[in-house]
Amino acid sequence: MADLTPAPDPGTQRLSMARRSAGGQLVPSGERKKKGKTTLSYRLEGSYPDGKWLQCRYGVHGEVTLSRRMDDSVSHCEFTYRKGRKAGQSEIDIDCR
């Protein structure tokens, strides 16, 4: 089992910005819609005693979760969503600075 690698279902993706210690989700600070794309902006303000984390959940019920710690200097993230090639699929670009 040690050689298994998580392989998400490409048709169902969920992304969230979360404070790891609180387990809650951040509320977007802005939203733009243009040419079939929706961009959500998040400000990462305040204290993050356990660091800043990006969490991607895959599957209908979030069966696979991948997390990555971001640099402490990151203060803003944008998620840009657009329809994918298959029904129910989304393509997502993430830009954190």
N, C-alpha and C positions, 0 to 999 in steps of 0.2 A: 504494500500500500504506500510505502514511502516515495515511490516513483510517480505517483499520480499528480497531475496538475489540474487545478480547477478549469473547466471549460464552460463558460457561461453560454446560456441560450441567447443567441444574437438578437432574438426578437423581443426580449423583455429586459429592459435596463431601468434601474432606478439609481439616481445619484442624489446625495445629500451632503450638505455642509453641517457638521455636527460638532458640538463641544463634547469631546469624548467623556469627560468626567461627569457632565450633567446628563448626557445621553439625549439631549434635546436637539432640535433642528433650528438652524438660523432662519430668520425670515428675510426674503429678498429685500434689498434696499432700493431696487429699481427694476423696471421691466421695459423692454423695447420689442416691438414687432415690426418686421420689415421683410418683404419679399419671401414669405414662407418660412421665415426664421423667427424664433423667439429667443431673446437674450435676457437672462436673469443675472443681476449683479448682487454681490454680497460684500459687505464691509466687515472685516474681521477686527473689530475693536474690542477693547477691554482685556481682561486677564485670561490667559490660557495656561493654567499651572501645569497641565499634562501635555502641553504642546498643541499645535494646530494639525488637524487630521482631515484628509479627504477620504470619504468612504463611498465605494461603489457597490451597490447591491444588485445582483442579477437573479433572474428567475421570477416567476409569478409571485412567489411568497418570499423573495429574498433569500433563496436557498444557499447562494454563494455570496460571500461578502469579501471584498478586497479593500484594504485600507493602506494609506500611505501617509506618513508624517511629512508635513510641509515645513519649510524653513520658517523660523520664528519671525523673520522680517516680512513675510507675506501679509499684506493688509487689505487686499481686494481680490476677488475672484469673479469671473464671468463665465456663465454656462450658456452656450448657444445651441439650441435644439432645432432640428429640421427633420422632416419625415424621411424615413429610410426607404429602401427599395421594396421591402416586404410589408405587408399589412401589420400594423401595430409596432413596427420597428421605428426607432429614432436614431439619428446620427447626432452626436453630441461633441462639441469642441469645448475644452476647458482651458481658461487662461487665468493663471494666478500670479500676482506680482507683489 
